[in-house]
Amino acid sequence: MTSLGTIVEALHASEINGAVSWIYDDVWTVQLGDAVNGIVAEAVVGSAQEAAEWLRANAVRRYPHSAFARLYPRSANDP
């Protein structure tokens, strides 16, 4: 499994904007995009690892031709 930090660094290097935040125990919010350019996807997940996986799967789906997608291709479990 790839860590949240590694995924965030790879998204940043690929110039894909996003955010991760936590509210309280087991409530993490994740999003792709930003307030200036628009949020393209967002979700609430239950852990940092789920946040990493959500970001990976959704970035690959929404930005299939990005450098990020070349590093982290779609998996059989992706929606």
Secondary structure, DSSP 8 states (H G I E B T S, - for coil): ---HHHHHHHHHHTT--EEEEEEETTEEEEEEEETTTEEEEEEEESSHHHHHHHHHHHHHHH-TTSHHHHHS---TT--
